[in-house]
């Protein structure tokens, strides 16, 4: 490991002086256990917080290879050490909803404490190719769903793109019997190749019938794959309300047995977000396997050419042109500029939610935090530091342990039935993966804004991925790529 001069101040070999002092400070009977093993890396003096066990105490963590091997109240010996005094040692943050899967964005994610970033909403149509393009090249763990949007675009002959345009075949054509069989085959092929989930964006594919959705859920159920779904409608206006859209999916989950995960509830729910969360809570109480996520920002972001902005969008979503901000220039739109950019295409920021709705979603005990990260939006760079800095430290809307549970344990639990390796993530315990985020609770904060989204978060001091330090003293290392594929076993139903 090539370490910078700064690193040697905090990542340093155990010295003879330290061993001499340890003999003085600790009773003789403790020394056999202290000296019995030398770990690859030891984190000393940190406030270790584990949402699974409830541990919240100063501990010393020993790491060898890609795993945590010891958690001790007394110091451990390591070839390399990190002095984490005054810092929190937490499980690495897990993002279930990260669209921007490029090297620049990975840098922003890891500087925000993220050790696993997954594209589970839009996903991909070719699981093998998607994973092969990233294997051995990334600083953090990665994965993608088999995406209903992407498979639908491929089957119906649309050109490859992130999202379908409003006039695309994927958005406008109902599936024939032949098409439906091809869609089912594409989803099943992806699951056989280890896709962690099935992704849906029903607001982008309005021509997909409820029967088509049920058929996709039936395939997912056979593989116990969670369905990560952007619901069909937004807003409270009936028919076509967010409540109706959520009921469609809960019914599909009950009918087929497929696990269900609702993405960005505050973005899709708007003024009825709390009602949607109540419905999800009630469904859980009846035994439905449904979970939900949100992000901590008052604006969303999407493709302006998509079906979301078909005529009538202002009435359905209770928004107007001035609520839209063009990503490239920062300008607020008018009817004229909306029409211009709708012809050109590109990403637009939609200022659609007051802080009260966002806060209500963030603090709700059911919500997982996920970024929905896209380049040009501050959530791509600052989601997790924002939770820890603004919602924990500044407003005290969440306790630190509750916040960590939402960004570590809960997302791991959503996937672990399908992807067994997730049982080793989102926790700090002996045998767990050494995906660890070490941050200063007094300094951690997001810096990215709607006018300057490419700003690193502050206060994330160290990040380990599979036992390798990828952020040291707040800086991203460029010489390591320890990220691994988050992928279910290749299988049959």
C-alpha positions, 0 to 999 in steps of 0.5 A: 500500500502506497501511503501519503505522508499525511496517511502515516499520521493516522495509518501507521504500524504499531510501534514498540513504544505503544506495546511498551505502554500497553504493558503498563496500562493493561493488566498482564492477564490481558496481554495473551489476547492482545498479542495473540494475533496481528490484523491487517488493519486495526481501527483504534478508539472509535465510537463503534455503532452497529444498528443490528446489535445496538452496540454504541461504545468505544471499541477497537476493530480488527480487520483481516482480508475483506472481513471484520475479525475482532471487536474488542474493548482493549486495543488490538495489534495491526500492521496498519492502524487508524486512530478513530478517536472522536469519530464514529465507526459505522457500517458502510452506507448502502445506496439502493438507488444510484443511477449515475454509474460512472467514475466521477459519480463513484468518487462522489458516492464514496466521499459521501460514505457509500460503500455499495451503490446499486442501480435497482430502479431503471436497471439494465437489459443485459446483466452479464454485460453490465457487470462485466463492464465494471468488474475490477474497476470500481472503488465501491461495490456495485450491482443492477436490477434486470430492468422492466423499462430497459427490457421493454425498450429492447423488445419493442425496438427503441434505441438504447437510452437511459429512459424512454421518451414520451413517443417511444414504443416502450411508452406508447405500445401495449404488449401483444401476447408475443411481446409479453412472452419476450418481456417475461423471457428477458426478465427471467434471463436477467434473474437467472444471471444473478440480478439482485432485483427487478426494476420498474418505472411505470410512470415512464411506461404508461402503456404497460398494462396491469396484467403485464405488471402482474406477469413480471411480478410472477417471474420475480416471485419465482426467484424471490427477487424484490420488485423496485418500483417507481409507481404509475401516478403522482399526486392526489387527483383521482383517478390516477392518484398516487394512492391508486398507483400504490394499491396496484402494486400492493395488490400485485405483491399479494397476488403473486407473492413477489417482494415489493419495494417502493422507490422515492416515496416523497417524490411520487407521493407529494402531498399524500406521502404520509397517506402512502406510508400509512398504507405501506405500514398497514400492508406490512401489518397484514404480512405483505413483504413491502418496503419503501425508500425516500431521499432528503431533497425537495426536488427530483430530477428526470428526463424532460422528454419522458411521459411524466411531462405529457400534456396534463402534467401540471394539473396531475402533479400540482406543478407549473413551469417555474417549478422546473429548473434546467440542469445545465444552466440552472434557469427556471423554465417558462412555457416557451423554454419548456417546449424548447427543451422538451424537443431537445431532451435532457435532465430537468430538476423538478421542485415539487415538495416542501421541506415538511413532506421531505422531513416527514418521509425521512423520519418515518420509521419505515423509510430506507434512505436512497439517493436516486443519484443523477449527475447534476442533482445534489443528491448524487453527491450529498445524500448521506452526509445530509442525513447525518449533518442536517437531520441528525446533528442540526435539526435532531429529527433523527437519532444517530442510530436511527439514521445509521439503521436507515442507511446501512442495515435496512437496505441490506435486509431488503436484499439479503433473501435474494442476495445472501452476501448482503447478510455480511453488509450493513453491520459491524460484527465478527465475520461481517464484510469490512465495508466501514465508514468512519466520520466526524459526527460534529463536522459531517455535512453535504456541500452539493447544491442545486446550483453547484451539485459537484461538491464533495461532502465533508466529515467522511474521514475514512472509508473501507471497502472489503477491508481496503482503505479507499478514502483516507483523511477525507481524500479519495485514493486513486490506486485501489479498486476493491469494489465487488459485484453484488449479485445473486447466485446464477440459478433456476427458480 
